[in-house]
Amino acid sequence: MVIKVFLASSSGSTAIKKKQQDVVGFLEALKIDYAQLDIASNEDNRAWMRENVPGEKKPTNGIPLPPQIFNEEMYCGDYDTFFDAKEDNTVYEFLGLTPPPGSKEAQQAENSQKLQNGSVTEEHPDDDTTRKPAEEEEQEEAEGDKVEDNHLVSEAEDELVSEEEEELRELEEEEEHPSEED
């Protein structure tokens, strides 16, 4: 997949020049492969860009201004949508690319996936065959659900954990102070 950035090499507008430089500089900083397609010196590039920018994304005069960004034939957006994606750390998603492992965007996608699935994986580095008493396991599970790898759990899950903790406390109190009815 090649990211195509449609630019105007001889624009009289300093605002357009700055926007083009911002997009290109950011792609270079992320080491994303892209191709610069000049619409000022190549009529085919200009016609292709104008035809492939979706109607709802075109300005009122109908002529989209550079920079316009595509992933092959798929329209990604203009400078404003690129800037928003940059601010939200979603540039790879904006470009239709898989974020590299370890990037902020990859971590955000992983966190989002965990929350959507409702599953949080737990690591047990000292998994051995010894078993703990059931109460200790339940308490550890309840505490472990609150924050897992510094990811917040949903409010509903948090309330459930709080209810479980309260039940555990009541059970422990009953064991420590047996009722006089027994």
Summary of the structure (lengths in Angstrom):
residues: 182
radius of gyration: 27.1
end to end distance: 73.8
largest distance: 93.8
contacts: 419
relative contact order: 0.09
helix: 51%
strand: 13%
